[in-house]
Amino acid sequence: MNSPILALRTASAIFGLIGLGHVIRILAATTVNIGGYAIGRRWSVLAVVVLAALCVWLWRVSSGVGKKNEPPAPTPAA
C-alpha cells in the first residue's frame, strides 16, 4: 500500500475512534472535570461533528490519492 494512503487512512481511523469515544461519553452521560471545571456534553457533541467530518474527509482524500483529475482527451474530428 502506498505510504500517503496508509497515513491518511490511519489518521481517519484515529479520528473515527476518538469520535466514537465521544459518542460513548454522550450516551453514558459521564461528567469530565478538568482543573475543577466541569466540561459539558455539548462539547462532546461538537467534537463528534468535527471528528466525523475529518474522518470522512480524510478517507475520501485517501481514496483519490494518485488518481489524476485530468479531463478526457478530445475525440478527433472526422
C-alpha positions in Angstrom: 0.0 0.0 0.0 1.2 3.5 -0.8 2.5 5.4 2.2 0.3 8.5 1.8 -2.8 6.4 1.5 -1.8 4.4 4.7 -1.1 7.7 6.6 -4.5 9.2 5.5 -6.4 6.1 6.4 -4.7 5.7 9.7 -5.5 9.4 10.6 -9.0 8.8 9.5 -9.4 5.7 11.7 -7.9 7.6 14.7 -10.4 10.5 14.2 -13.2 7.9 14.0 -12.2 6.1 17.2 -11.9 9.3 19.1 -15.3 10.4 17.8 -16.7 7.0 18.9 -15.3 7.7 22.4 -17.2 11.0 22.5 -20.4 9.2 21.4 -20.0 6.7 24.2 -19.4 9.6 26.7 -22.6 11.3 25.5 -24.6 8.1 25.8 -23.1 7.2 29.2 -23.8 10.8 30.5 -20.4 11.0 32.2 -19.0 14.2 33.6 -15.5 15.3 32.8 -13.7 17.7 35.2 -10.6 19.5 34.1 -8.9 21.7 36.6 -12.0 21.9 38.7 -14.2 22.9 35.8 -17.0 20.6 34.5 -16.9 20.0 30.8 -20.4 19.7 29.4 -21.6 17.1 27.0 -22.4 19.8 24.4 -18.6 20.0 23.8 -18.6 16.2 23.0 -21.4 16.7 20.5 -19.4 19.4 18.8 -16.3 17.1 18.9 -18.3 14.3 17.3 -19.4 16.5 14.4 -15.9 17.8 13.8 -14.2 14.4 14.2 -16.8 12.7 11.9 -16.2 15.4 9.2 -12.4 14.9 9.5 -12.8 11.1 9.4 -14.9 11.1 6.3 -12.9 13.8 4.6 -9.5 12.1 5.1 -11.0 8.7 4.0 -12.3 10.3 0.8 -9.0 12.0 0.1 -7.2 8.7 0.6 -9.4 7.1 -2.0 -8.5 9.7 -4.5 -4.7 9.8 -3.9 -2.8 9.0 -7.1 -5.7 9.5 -9.4 -5.3 12.2 -12.0 -8.2 14.6 -12.3 -7.4 15.3 -16.0 -10.3 16.0 -18.4 -10.8 13.3 -21.0 -8.9 13.7 -24.3 -10.9 15.3 -27.1 -12.0 12.9 -29.8 -10.5 13.5 -33.2 -12.8 15.2 -35.7 -13.6 13.1 -38.7 
